[in-house]
Amino acid sequence: MTLTIDIDTARRFILGKQGLWPGRRWRGNEGTAAAMRQMEYLQLDPLQIIARSQDIQLHSRVLDYSPGGWEEATYGQRRFFDWGGWLAVRPMDELPHWRVVMRRERDNISGDSRISAMGREHAEAIVEMRAILRERGTVSNRDFQMATRTRTQSYRGRKDSALALYYLWRTGEVMTHHREKFERVYALTETVAPAHLIRESDEEEADRFLIKKEIGFSGLTRIKRTSETWQRGEPDRAAKKLLEGMLADGDIIEVRVEGWKALHHALGRDAEVLADLSAGRVPAAWAPLATTTMEEVVFLAPLDPVSARGRAKVLFGFDYVWEVYKPADKRKYGYYTLPILWGERLVGRFDSKLDRTTNTLVILGLWLEDEALGQDEAFAAALARGFERFVALLGAGALDAQAIRQPLLVASLARRERVTGTPRPGVFKA
């Protein structure tokens, strides 16, 4: 089965699959868990410039999201677990499939070949860490001082204890029990995961799951991943045959997007969604609980699946690069720039910082793809609503918008935020 859709349908589909369009459709703790499951992967990042990327991702999808909600769902309720070189949270009930991938990495069948090498090179430290975990229950890297450990030059750290714990985590013997200042605190898997999930799926079952997982995450994908990538675990030699079988079974379908050269794949169960969107209908399950993205802009996190890794360029013609690791003189926009989603388009970006001494979100710059938007009343109102909700997420007491040069946008923010008695124009009380 091959469907043909236009680029607008493709955008709406991918945004909707990721829970970003036509508006926030979840709320509360249950909504946070539902959003995390819908996203397929919640990528984690330790940086906290204004808020951590994972919290911004969930804020853009969950109506009343509070920072750290993902941690409660993951480590408090044990509904998810974190794992992988591409660090992401994934549903706990998927563990049997991922344990196949873990074993393949351990045995150097597929995945990151450095993991099996780590096991050989630090065998003694691994045995030691196993014993310590059985004795103590939980262990973190910080429990071991450099002065008492064997020094290494690994990409994963300088202490043999750190590498041993990482190896045990990657191969499934331990899991993240909780986090302290974002650092993993490890525990033996049997003390974290439900007993019935500590097993391996059938090989073909796991491989089919992994392919569907990747497609679900992307919405539309070409599946040109190899066994060395961050999501797939099946050996390359079997992938083509497996893909053909899944197409024949209807697990996946072929999709041609007008203007795109390559044929893409989608999940078979999404055929009806694609048909609805092509006909101009919004799936009932996607109905927003409050404002739509046309009424209130959404800010995308640096690692949001929709905008990261060059996807924004392909989908929206929006050239987005996370510049946090670029030298200051090489940045085009800013250190922690966030894309702005209005409707179903990425229309601009802004850079900001959180001044913790004054508890103020300071806008450092705002850039629009089309400068005419700076004169658009509907966009101005939507932007003000978006900033109002974002300031609330951060717990900031004020918004400093002095860097915004468009008078209409500033005026809209002022009406929304209530101007304080400050002598500095453009600083609004939250």
N, C-alpha and C positions, 0 to 999 in steps of 0.2 A: 504493500500500500504506500503510495506517494501522494502527499498533500502539497499544494502550492499556495503560499501565502505571500502577502506583501510585507514590506519592511515595517510598516506601522503595526501590523498584527504581530510581527516578531518581537517588536519592542514591548508591546502590551503583554504579550505572553511571558516573556522573560521577567519583566518587572512583576507581573502578577504571581508567577511561580515563586518568586523570591519574597512575596508578601509586601511589596512596595507600592502597588497600584491596584485599584484606584484610590486607596486610602488605608489607614490602619484598621485592621479587622480583628485584632486581639486586644485583650486587656487582662490585668492581674497576673497572678502567679501561673495559673493554668494557661493563660494566653502567652506568657513568656515561653513556657515549655512547648506549646503548639507552634509558635514562631520558630523556635530553634529546630524543631523537627521538620518543619516545612522548608527551612533553609538548607537542610541536609548536612551542612557543615557550618559551624560557627568558628571562624578563625580567630585565634587569640593573639594578642600582642601586649607586651608589658608596658609600652610607653603610655604615659598619662600626662599629656600636655594640657588638654582641657578636660578630656575624659578618655578612657581607653576605647580603642576601636570597637571592641565587642559590645560595649555598652551603647555606643552611638548606633551600631547596627541594629540592636534591639529597640532602641528608642525610636528609630525610624519605622518600626513595624508594630510596636505595642503601645497602646494609647496612654497608659499610665505607668510606663516602665520606670523603675528606679535603678540606679547604678548597683551592680552586684547581683541583680536578679538571676543572671545566668549561673552564678556560683551556688546560690541556694538550690536551683534546679539540678545542678551537676553534683555537688559535693554534699549538700544537705539532704536532698531527696534521693540521690543516687539514680536519677532518671537518665543521666548522660555520663560520659567519661571522656577525658581528653587523651589524645594519643597522636603520635606520628611526627616525622621530620617536618612536615607541613602541619604545624600544631593546630589542631582543631578539636572542638567538642562534637561528639556524635552520640546518638541514642544508645543507651545501655543495652537494649534488646538486640542490637546489631552485633554485640560482642562476639558471638560464635563465628560470624563471618570474618571479622577482623582478626580473630585468633589464627585463622588460616594464613592471613598475610603476615602476622607476627612470626609464625613458625617458618614461613618461607624466607623471611629476612634472617632469622636465626641460622637456618641451614644454607643460606646464600643461594636459594633457588631463584628468587626474584627480589625486587625492592632495592634497598640501599645496601650495597656490598660492604660498606664500611662497618655495618653492625656485626656481621659475623667475624670480621677481622678484630673488632673490639673485644669480642668474646674470647678469641684466642690469645690476644695480647695481654689481657687483664684477668686471666682466669683465676688467679689467686685472690685478687681483690673482690671478684664476683662471689666466690665462695665465702669470703669474709663478710660481705654485705648481706648475703642470705642469712647467715648466722645472727648478725646484729639485728636484722629485721625481725627474726623469730623471737629474739630476746626482748627488744624494745617496743615492738609494735609499729611505731612510725619513725621515720628517719628522713632528714633533709640534707642537702649538700652542706649546709652551714654547720652541721654537727661535727664536721671533720676539718681540722686546721691544716693549712698547707705545710706547716713545720713538721707534722707527723705523718704526712702522706708522700707517696712516690709522685714526683712531678712528671707531667706529660706535656706534650705539645699538640694535643688533639683539638679538632674544631669544636669539641663539646666541653672543653675545660682543661684545667691544668692539674687536677688531682685525680689519681687513679680511683679514688672512692666515687667521685662524680661520674666518671666514665662507667664504673661498675653499676651504679644505680641507674644510669641512663640505659645501659644495655638491658638490665632486668626489666625496665619499663617498656622498652621497644619490643622486647621478645615476649611480653605478657606475663612474666612472673610477678611483677608488682604493678600497681596502679597508683594514680594520684589520689591520696586520701583526702587532702584539702590543700589550700594554698595559704601561705603567709607572706604578705607583701609580694604577692604574685609568684613566689617561688614554690615549686612543688614540694609537698611533704608526702613521701612514699609509704605504702603499706603493702603487705602481701596481697595478691589478688583475691585470695579466698576470704579476706577480711573486708573487702570492698564490694565485690560483685556478688549478686545472687548465685547460689551454688548451681542452679540449673542452666546458667549461662556460661559457666566455665567449661567450655567444650569447643570442639571445632565442628563447623558445618561440613557437609559433604563438599568435596572439591568443586564439582560443577555447580552446585547450589551457591557456593560462595562466589564463584566467578560470575555467574549470572547476576547475583546481587550487586557485585562491585560495578559491573557495567551499567546496571539500572541506576545505581547510586550516582555515578558520574553524570549520566544523562539528566537525572532529576535535579542535580545541583546546577547544571548549566542551562537546563531548559531545552536548548538546542545545542548539539555538539557534533563534531566530525569524528570523535573517538579515534584520534590519532595518538593516543597515549600508549606508552610502552610499559613494560614491567618495572622500569626504573623511575616512573613518575610517582607523584605523591598520593594518588588515589587508587590506581589499579594494582591488582596483585596477580592476575592471571598471566601465565607465560605467553610471550608473543606468538609462539608457534600455534597456540590453540585459539587465539583471539578471533581470527577470521572465521573459522568453523563455528565457533560459539556465536558470533554475531549473526551469521547466516541462519542458524537455528532459531535465534531469538526473533529475527525478522519473520521467519516462517510461522512461528508460534503467535505472532502478534504482540509480543512483549515490547517491541520497539517498532517504530514506523519511520519511513523516510520522509523528509520535509525539504521542499525546495523553496527558498526565499528569493523573491524577485530582486535581481540586482546582485545577488551573491553567487559566485561561481560554483562553489563546492556544495555538494549534497549534504544535508545535515540529518541527524536522527533526533527523535523525540520518543518519550514513553508512549506505548500504545494506549494507555488509559487517558492520555491527554488529547487524543484525537477529537473528542467531543468539545473540549475547551477551545481548541484551535478553530473548530468549525463555528462555535459561538462567537469568538472574537472576530473571525473573518466576516461574519454577518452583522457585526456591530453590537453584539450582545455581550454584557458583562456576566460571567458566571455567578450564580446566586451565592456561592460560597465565598466569593471575593467581595461581597458588599461591605463597605466601610462602616465602622461603628459611629464615626463622627464626620469630620471634614474629609473631603477628597483632596488629592494632591493638586488639583486646580485651585481649591479654596485655601490650602495651606501647604507651602513648600515643605519638602523633606530634605534634610542634609544627609548625604551619604558618607559613611565612614571611609577612611583611607583604604581599608581592606574589604570593603563591601564587594561581594561577588559580581555585582552589576558593573562596577566602575574599575575594579582592580585588574591588573595584568593586561592592559591594553583593550579590555572589552568595551570600554566607553567609546573608544575610537571607532570600533567596528559597528556598534549598535547605534550610536548617537552622533558620530562625527565629532566627538568631544575628546580632545587630546588631554588626557589626565595622567600625570605622573606624580606619585607621592615623593615629595622632594626632601623629606626629613633626613635622608642620609646623604644628600648633596651638600657640598661646601656652600656657605652662604652666598658667595659671589657667583655661583653657578645656578642658583635658583631663579626661575622665571616669575613665580608667584610668591610662594612663602613656605615656611617650615611645615605647617600642618594644615594645608588647604583642604577644604571639604567641598565636593560638588553639590550643586543645588538642583534638585529635581522639582520641576513645576509641570503638573500634568503628567505627560509621558515623555518629557524631554529634559535633558540636562542643559540648563540655560545659563549657568554661571558657576562661580566658586568664590569662597571667601577664606581668608586666613585670620586667625584670632589667637589670643592667649587669655588665660585666666589669671588676672591679677589677684593673688590670694591675700595680699595685704589690705586691699580695699574691697575684696569679694566682688570684683567687676569683670565681666566678660568684655574684653577689649577687641574690637574689630580692627585688624591691621590693614586690611585691604579687601575690596569686593570688586570682582571683575565679571562683567556680563558678556555673553557670547554675542548678543545683539544689543547695542547701546540704546535702541529704541525702547527696550523694556524698562529703562529708567524713567520713562514717561507713561508707563502703563499702570492705570489705577488698580486693575485686578491683580496684577503681579505685585504691586506695592503692598496691597492688603494681605496677599498670600505670604509674602516675605515677612511681614510684621508678625503674623500669626506663627510662622515657623520659628522666628527668633524668640518669641514669647515662650513657646513650649521648650525650646532648647535651653534658654536661660534657667527655666524651672528644673530641667534635668540636672544641670550643673550645680544647682543650689546657689546661684549667684544672686547678689542683691541689686545689681545694676548692669546696664548694657551701655558701653561706650561706643557710639557709632560715629565718632568724629571723622573717621577715615572714609566713610561713605560719602561720595561726592554728588550723588543725585538727590536734589532737594526733595523731590516727591517721595523717595524711599525713606529719607530721614523724617519727613513729616508724618508718614504713615507709622513709622516706629514710635514717634512721639505720642501719637494718638492712642496707640495700643499699649504702650508701656507707662504712660502717665509721667510727664516731665516733673522732675524734682525741682527744688529751689536752687540747685547747683548753679554757680556762675558759668560753668563750662557748657556751652551749647552742644547738643548731641549726646549728652549723658542722661540716660533715662533710668528711672527706678523700676525694678522688676516687680 
